[in-house]
């Protein structure tokens, strides 16, 4: 699967979401839960350190948190030294929560529900944590990837954290691991 920014589809407006087959209201009511999930041991001791190693120094970088959810990682990216952070998500409920947190403790983070051509080649880094599994098929995955690639400056990086294929959906399965 080749991802060429110049071949990317036109940016998606609110009427044509990247995940067109996905109900954008699915996560609206779960923002607080998602925020709390970032305190889970596997996130604090595995995911966050893994991301720190992958990201490196963020000083002076413009970063897009693609699929930002409640904005936890957007705020974390800002605190790690990114020059600017933009969070993007299709869930208005998640964005409302992220914007509320931004009002409580302003950091200058922008939260968007749509991407447009003004963002072409705008970012040094696009981070997509647990976003790719929501693509229902290869074509939507390619389209989503092309949009993310188009947002990157020349030489920019796309970092994605997928869900492992052996993920077990029963939370009790993981209890012995904390």
C-alpha positions in Angstrom: 0.0 0.0 0.0 1.7 3.2 -1.2 1.0 6.5 0.5 1.9 9.4 -1.7 0.8 12.9 -0.4 0.3 14.2 -3.9 -2.2 11.5 -4.7 -4.2 12.1 -1.5 -7.9 12.7 -1.8 -9.3 16.1 -1.2 -9.6 16.9 2.4 -12.7 15.7 4.1 -15.3 18.2 5.3 -17.8 17.6 8.0 -20.3 16.1 5.6 -17.7 13.6 4.3 -15.9 12.3 7.3 -12.8 10.2 6.9 -14.6 7.3 8.6 -17.8 7.8 6.5 -19.2 4.4 7.5 -18.5 5.1 11.2 -21.1 6.6 13.5 -19.3 9.8 14.7 -21.4 9.8 17.8 -20.2 6.4 19.0 -17.7 7.9 21.5 -19.5 11.1 22.4 -20.5 9.9 25.9 -17.2 8.3 26.8 -14.7 11.2 27.0 -14.4 11.1 30.7 -13.9 7.3 30.6 -11.2 7.7 27.9 -9.5 10.4 30.0 -9.4 8.0 33.0 -8.1 5.1 30.9 -4.8 7.0 30.4 -4.1 6.4 34.0 -4.2 2.6 33.6 -0.8 0.9 34.3 -0.3 -0.4 30.8 -0.7 3.1 29.5 1.5 4.7 32.1 4.3 2.1 32.0 4.1 0.8 28.4 2.4 3.1 26.0 3.5 6.5 27.2 7.2 5.4 27.5 7.0 3.8 24.1 5.6 7.0 22.6 8.3 9.1 24.3 10.9 6.9 22.7 9.3 7.1 19.3 8.6 10.8 19.4 12.0 12.1 20.7 12.5 15.8 21.2 9.4 17.8 20.3 10.9 21.2 20.7 9.9 23.5 18.0 7.6 21.0 16.3 4.1 21.4 15.0 2.1 18.3 16.0 -1.3 17.0 15.0 -3.0 14.5 17.4 -5.2 12.7 14.8 -8.1 11.1 16.6 -7.3 13.1 19.8 -10.4 11.9 21.8 -10.6 13.8 25.1 -7.3 15.6 24.4 -5.1 13.8 26.9 -2.3 13.1 24.4 -2.7 16.6 22.9 -2.0 18.1 26.3 0.8 15.6 26.9 2.4 16.5 23.6 2.2 20.2 24.5 3.8 19.5 27.9 6.6 17.5 26.2 7.6 20.7 24.4 5.8 20.8 21.0 5.7 24.3 19.6 2.0 23.9 18.7 -0.5 21.1 19.0 -3.7 20.6 17.1 -6.2 17.8 18.1 -8.5 16.4 15.5 -11.4 14.0 16.1 -14.8 13.3 14.5 -16.5 12.9 17.9 -18.1 16.2 19.0 -18.5 14.8 22.5 -14.7 14.0 22.8 -13.9 17.5 21.3 -16.3 19.2 23.7 -14.5 17.5 26.6 -11.0 18.5 25.2 -12.1 22.1 24.7 -13.5 22.2 28.2 -10.1 21.0 29.6 -8.4 23.6 27.4 -10.6 26.3 28.9 -9.8 25.1 32.4 -6.0 25.2 31.8 -5.2 27.0 28.6 -2.3 25.7 26.7 -3.0 27.1 23.2 -4.2 23.8 21.8 -6.7 23.9 18.9 -9.3 21.2 18.5 -10.9 20.5 15.1 -13.7 18.3 13.9 -12.8 18.9 10.2 -9.6 19.1 8.2 -9.2 21.3 5.2 -6.6 22.3 2.5 -5.2 25.0 4.7 -3.5 22.3 6.8 -1.6 20.7 3.8 2.1 20.2 4.8 1.5 22.0 8.1 2.8 19.5 10.6 6.2 18.1 11.5 4.5 15.1 13.2 1.1 13.4 13.0 0.4 11.1 15.9 -2.5 8.6 15.5 -3.1 6.4 18.5 -5.6 3.6 18.1 -7.1 5.3 15.0 -6.3 2.9 12.2 -8.5 0.0 13.5 -11.6 2.1 12.8 -11.0 2.0 9.1 -13.6 -0.6 7.9 -11.7 -1.7 4.8 -8.4 -1.3 2.9 -9.7 1.6 0.8 -10.7 3.6 3.9 -7.4 2.8 5.6 -5.6 4.0 2.5 -7.7 7.2 2.3 -7.1 7.9 6.0 -3.4 7.3 5.6 -3.2 9.6 2.6 -5.0 12.4 4.4 -2.5 12.1 7.3 0.5 12.0 4.9 -0.8 15.1 3.1 -0.8 17.0 6.5 2.9 16.4 6.9 5.7 18.8 5.9 8.4 17.3 3.7 10.4 15.0 6.0 7.7 14.9 8.6 6.8 11.8 10.5 3.6 9.8 10.9 3.5 7.7 14.1 0.6 5.4 14.7 0.0 3.1 17.6 -2.3 0.2 16.5 -4.1 -2.3 18.6 -2.3 -5.6 18.7 -4.1 -8.3 16.7 -4.1 -10.6 19.8 -5.9 -8.0 22.0 -8.3 -9.7 24.3 -11.6 -7.8 24.8 -12.3 -9.3 28.3 -10.7 -6.9 30.9 -10.3 -9.8 33.4 -7.9 -11.4 31.0 -5.4 -8.6 31.8 -6.0 -8.3 35.6 -2.9 -10.4 36.5 -0.8 -7.8 34.7 -2.2 -4.9 36.6 
